[in-house]
Amino acid sequence: MMNLLENISPLHLSLLFSSALFCLGLVTALARSNTILVLLGVELMLNAANINFIAFAGRSQGAAASTGVLFAIFSIAVAAAEAAVGLALIIAIYRHRRSVRLQDANELKG
C-alpha cells in the first residue's frame, strides 16, 4: 500500500481527495431531507472545486497560477454569500412552517 502512494503525484492525490469530497457532498445534498444538511452538501461540493483550483494553480507557472488562486477566492466569496442567503431563507421558512424539512417547504408563495 505504501509503494502505491509513493508513485502517485501530489496532483493526483489532491484530485482523488477532491473527487471523494465532491461525491460525499453530492450524496449529502441528494439524500437528506433537512435543508441545513443540503446546504452543507453544497458547501462540500464547492470546497472540492476549490481544491481543484488550488491543485492546478500549484501545477502551473506564471499568470495561470494566480488565476487559479483568484478563482478559488471568488468561489469562497460566492459560497459565503450562498450560505448567508440560504440560511436566511431557512429561517424565514422555519418561522412560517416550524420545520426545516425540504418536503414541508414545497410551496413558496407569498
Beta strands, then each sheet from edge to edge (+ up, - down):
end
